């Protein structure tokens, strides 16, 4: 039996964590990643994409996942590649950010659902800081 150590609404983030676990020697698998990829509104109903490991690896996996959430791997990447730029709030420097979809793209996604029964997640354009509430559009 596998133990769920984390759950993500975005399949790509769960794949990153699974890859990090496997790089550290922890066997890991994902549950519901294909379901969420095909029908992303289903992510909430399923509880997101679950990262699962064997019971013998739970403690090690939780430590690795906590390091991922705390940004330890970003720091390690920046030590190896100093030109790697972290995404921080331009006002306060916080790394606690949110991405927002634009209303026109959200409306287009909902219209595609109504017309063709297909929905595409709208692209994110704006960001906001969870600490100082500053909003901006990042330079690409």
C-alpha positions as CSV (number, residue, x, y, z in Angstrom):
1,X,0.0,0.0,0.0
2,X,1.3,3.5,-0.9
3,X,1.1,6.5,1.4
4,X,0.2,10.0,0.0
5,X,2.7,12.6,1.2
6,X,1.5,15.6,-0.8
7,X,-1.3,16.7,-3.1
8,X,-1.1,19.3,-5.9
9,X,-3.7,20.9,-8.1
10,X,-1.2,21.3,-11.0
11,X,0.1,18.0,-12.5
12,X,3.4,19.6,-13.5
13,X,4.2,20.4,-9.9
14,X,3.5,16.9,-8.7
15,X,5.8,15.6,-11.5
16,X,8.5,17.9,-10.3
17,X,8.2,16.5,-6.7
18,X,8.1,12.9,-8.0
19,X,11.2,13.5,-10.0
20,X,13.0,15.1,-7.0
21,X,12.0,12.1,-4.8
22,X,13.3,9.6,-7.4
23,X,16.6,11.6,-7.8
24,X,17.0,11.2,-4.0
25,X,16.4,7.4,-4.2
26,X,12.8,7.4,-3.0
27,X,10.5,5.4,-5.2
28,X,7.4,7.5,-5.9
29,X,4.3,7.5,-8.1
30,X,1.4,9.8,-8.9
31,X,-2.3,9.2,-8.6
32,X,-4.9,11.1,-10.6
33,X,-2.3,13.0,-12.7
34,X,-3.9,11.9,-16.0
35,X,-7.5,12.6,-14.7
36,X,-6.6,16.1,-13.7
37,X,-4.7,16.7,-17.0
38,X,-7.7,15.7,-19.0
39,X,-10.4,17.5,-16.9
40,X,-8.8,20.0,-14.6
41,X,-12.0,21.1,-12.8
42,X,-12.0,17.5,-11.5
43,X,-8.8,18.3,-9.5
44,X,-10.8,19.5,-6.5
45,X,-13.1,16.6,-6.5
46,X,-10.2,14.1,-6.6
47,X,-8.2,16.0,-4.0
48,X,-5.6,17.0,-6.6
49,X,-2.7,15.0,-8.0
50,X,-1.3,12.8,-5.2
51,X,2.4,12.0,-4.7
52,X,2.6,8.6,-3.2
53,X,5.5,6.6,-1.7
54,X,6.0,3.2,0.0
55,X,5.5,3.3,3.8
56,X,9.3,2.7,4.4
57,X,10.1,5.9,2.6
58,X,7.5,8.3,4.1
59,X,9.8,10.1,6.6
60,X,12.5,10.7,4.0
61,X,9.9,11.7,1.4
62,X,8.2,14.2,3.7
63,X,11.6,15.9,4.3
64,X,12.3,16.2,0.6
65,X,8.9,17.5,-0.1
66,X,9.3,20.1,2.8
67,X,12.6,21.2,1.2
68,X,10.8,21.6,-2.1
69,X,8.1,23.8,-0.5
70,X,10.6,25.9,1.4
71,X,12.6,26.7,-1.7
72,X,15.8,24.8,-0.7
73,X,16.3,23.4,-4.2
74,X,16.0,26.9,-5.7
75,X,18.8,28.0,-3.4
76,X,20.9,25.0,-4.5
77,X,20.2,25.8,-8.2
78,X,21.2,29.4,-7.7
79,X,24.5,28.3,-6.1
80,X,25.3,26.2,-9.1
81,X,23.9,28.7,-11.7
82,X,24.3,32.2,-10.3
83,X,22.5,33.7,-13.3
84,X,19.3,31.9,-12.3
85,X,16.8,34.6,-11.3
86,X,14.2,33.9,-8.6
87,X,10.8,35.4,-9.1
88,X,10.2,37.8,-6.2
89,X,7.8,40.7,-5.6
90,X,9.2,43.9,-7.0
91,X,7.8,45.9,-4.0
92,X,8.7,43.9,-0.9
93,X,11.0,41.1,-2.3
94,X,8.7,38.3,-1.0
95,X,8.6,35.0,-2.9
96,X,5.0,34.2,-1.7
97,X,3.3,35.0,-5.1
98,X,0.0,34.1,-6.8
99,X,-0.6,34.0,-10.6
100,X,-3.9,35.3,-12.0
101,X,-5.7,34.5,-15.2
102,X,-7.0,37.3,-17.3
103,X,-10.8,37.7,-17.5
104,X,-11.0,37.6,-21.3
105,X,-9.0,34.3,-21.3
106,X,-11.2,32.9,-18.5
107,X,-14.3,33.9,-20.4
108,X,-12.9,32.2,-23.6
109,X,-12.2,29.0,-21.6
110,X,-15.8,29.0,-20.2
111,X,-17.3,29.6,-23.7
112,X,-15.2,26.7,-25.1
113,X,-16.7,24.5,-22.3
114,X,-20.2,25.5,-23.3
115,X,-19.8,25.1,-27.0
116,X,-17.5,22.1,-27.4
117,X,-17.5,20.6,-23.9
118,X,-13.8,21.2,-23.8
119,X,-12.1,23.5,-21.4
120,X,-8.6,24.8,-21.5
121,X,-7.0,26.3,-18.4
122,X,-6.5,30.0,-19.1
123,X,-3.0,31.3,-19.2
124,X,-1.8,33.4,-16.3
125,X,-0.7,36.9,-16.9
126,X,-0.7,38.9,-13.7
127,X,1.0,38.1,-10.4
128,X,0.2,39.3,-6.9
129,X,2.2,39.2,-3.7
130,X,0.6,37.4,-0.7
131,X,2.5,39.6,1.7
132,X,2.1,43.2,0.5
133,X,-0.7,42.6,-2.1
134,X,1.2,44.3,-4.9
135,X,-0.1,43.4,-8.4
136,X,2.0,43.4,-11.6
137,X,2.5,41.8,-15.0
138,X,5.9,40.1,-15.1
139,X,8.4,40.9,-17.9
140,X,8.9,37.8,-20.1
